[in-house]
Amino acid sequence: MPQLPATPYPADVRARLDADAKEVIARYPGTRSALLPLLHLVQSEEGYVSRTGMAFCAETLGLTTAEVTAVATFYSMYRRKPSGDYQVGVCTNTLCAVMGGDAIFDTLKEHLGVGNNETTEDGKVTLEHIECNAACDFAPVVMVNWEFFDNQTPESATQLVDDLIAGRTVEPTRGAPICSYKETARILAGFPDERPGAVEASGGAGPASLVGLRLSKGEALPKARVVAPRDGRPKDGQPHDPSPSEHLSSHDSHPSPDHHPSTSPSGTPNVLPQTSASDPEHPAGPTAEEGE
């Protein structure tokens, strides 16, 4: 059914938002480019992007409400209904899931008594699953108002939400101190975080994220090895029997000493891995019937 026009902001709120919006728009050569930060701005006012907020953005930027709605419904960081003071996002994408993200999410749903994208009765915590927190090297990861809590367990995540509800101070693994979701939205709109030390605490990438960069620079790393090299031997050259988790694929396996390589048409030897057809001692089993 058609909806009535959105209720306008009170005069004092509208005057404040107009001043902030003017500052945001001035950053861009075209007013339309300011839509994303303006959506964060109205979200900082109500804790979500309401119909009133979308009407404000449309009027301010000379857009239709349909154009604003299309953007607001596309990006998951814009909430379409009232949310809690703390947005707790549990990554349930592949790596985090297998490392315990699914267990964390199920535990928090039961502990808080809410489902996905639902808010506790006290209005403190909104729980949601997130497809990726872009922190796979710290899996499983939980975020609170977009700050990282790395290497979580169901127990640590439960303690985390209990502390948030009780008003106790929680410290992210890396990043700025936790603030309310409305405050976070204002920062995302491009306004400075004026809390003492917050900007300095943001820091950079964590150590696990920088391993590849250090390797590319030729820096020495600890000798611990996660998987076997492609030649199946440790770097010190000592014989090594791969464990089941280090099992070599057919592309990595080596011919037995008595295997004689064939020769290509150009005369170049072709070294092929042993297969059941060329290794009678390790047959693959009876030949399957056609179609099996």
Disulfide bonds with the S-S distance in Angstrom:
none
